[in-house]
Amino acid sequence: MPEPEIARWVDLHWPCAAAMLEAGLMNERGEWLDGKDLVQGFAAYRERLESLSK
């Protein structure tokens, strides 16, 4: 990815990554923790978005 695009990519993906980190689904390196899955990750992201819109 070209360096000028990195900030935009981070802005787009950070809310999702933050939700998954807070929910304990992945570690700080972006690795999924054992027993966790993508469905749980999307649920955490959806819950985070809903809480921000209130």
C-alpha positions in Angstrom: 0.0 0.0 0.0 1.4 3.4 -0.9 2.4 5.4 2.2 -0.1 8.3 1.6 -3.0 5.7 1.7 -2.0 4.3 5.1 -3.7 7.0 7.2 -7.0 6.6 5.3 -6.9 2.8 5.7 -6.2 3.1 9.5 -9.1 5.5 9.8 -11.4 3.1 8.0 -10.3 0.0 10.0 -9.5 1.3 13.4 -13.1 1.2 14.8 -13.5 -2.4 13.9 -10.1 -3.4 15.3 -10.8 -1.4 18.5 -14.1 -3.2 19.0 -12.4 -6.6 18.6 -9.6 -5.7 20.9 -12.0 -4.5 23.6 -14.1 -7.6 23.2 -11.1 -9.8 23.8 -11.3 -11.4 20.4 -7.8 -10.5 19.1 -4.5 -9.3 20.5 -2.6 -6.0 19.9 -0.9 -7.6 16.9 -4.2 -8.3 15.2 -4.1 -12.0 15.8 -7.3 -13.9 16.6 -7.3 -15.5 20.0 -8.1 -19.2 20.3 -11.8 -20.0 20.3 -12.8 -16.7 18.8 -14.2 -16.2 15.3 -15.2 -13.6 12.7 -18.9 -13.7 13.7 -18.0 -12.6 17.2 -15.8 -9.9 15.8 -18.6 -8.5 13.7 -21.0 -8.6 16.6 -18.5 -6.6 18.7 -18.1 -4.1 15.9 -21.9 -3.7 15.5 -22.3 -3.2 19.3 -19.6 -0.5 19.3 -21.2 1.4 16.4 -24.6 1.2 18.1 -23.2 2.6 21.3 -21.5 5.5 19.5 -24.7 6.5 17.7 -26.7 6.9 20.9 
